[in-house]
Amino acid sequence: MRLGVDEVGVTELMGVTEHARAMATVASAVLLESLAGEATLIAPLPAGEGDPEVEALLEEIAEWARAALGQPAVPIVWRILARNVHYLRSTWRKEVALMAAGALPARDKRRVTLGVAMATRARYMIEYHTAVLRHAGDTDRDLRRSSAWSTTTPRSTPSRKGCRSTPTSGRVDPRPPRRRRAGRSRGSN
Amino acid sequence: MTTIRMVDPATVGGKVREIFDAALRRERTVFGATQISNIWRCMGHSAELLEANWNRSRALMQRGDFSPLQRELIATAVSIANACHY
């Protein structure tokens, strides 16, 4: 709190951390191996086989993937969650609500999720968050910092000096553009 | 003991009030609670977080093919496995 983060910021951090942990648990539980691979314990929902709500949610996720990952394929973890509409809806809505910029910038939140994925050794989610951060412009240097945070002990907490937390051109924020908070300027998007 | 101050249920309004009421109704039915659980009070600082978690909790605990008892058994087993006393 001395660093200027208030109750709302700490609550956001708590939510982001818990969400990242839950996603890492899901990805590891269904044995997802890598972002590029298709190996999994549970078959993902085949394209076009969901009910209208599932298809609409998957389309929303594809839209996010286009902006945040630079390709329209829905990551397999969401296609697996799509097997249960309630689970898909509530998990995706949670992702959107928590990862949007609030008291903490969206990019910093994504760095936190990467740190959690690293700390829990969830390979799939490490690749997932790294892909989002790289697409948003994070460099090797930035990623090394996330890695240092997730493996450091409290005694040797590294300095934040030089770690930019400026959301620039890339979209880390999963909110679809112009759908929420219409009219508010969101930079170049 | 918590690291953040918990929201006082008597002072909240709007969305947070609505979800606190709904959560207390569920907890009263499920385990006879007389006041809202502290875990929801911790989330009360952010209506978005509270709503997202409440909806996800409902989706996980109230929908699907498992019975409420089966769900609580699994939740308890996971809490034990994670050494989560709460």
Interface residues (C-beta under 8 A of the other chain):
Chain A: E7 V8 V10 T11 E12 M14 G15 N84 H86 Y87 R89 S90 T91 R93 K94 A97 L98 A100 G102
Chain B: T3 I4 R5 C42 M43 H45 S46 E48 L49 E51 A52 N53 N55 R56 R58 A59 L60 R63 G64
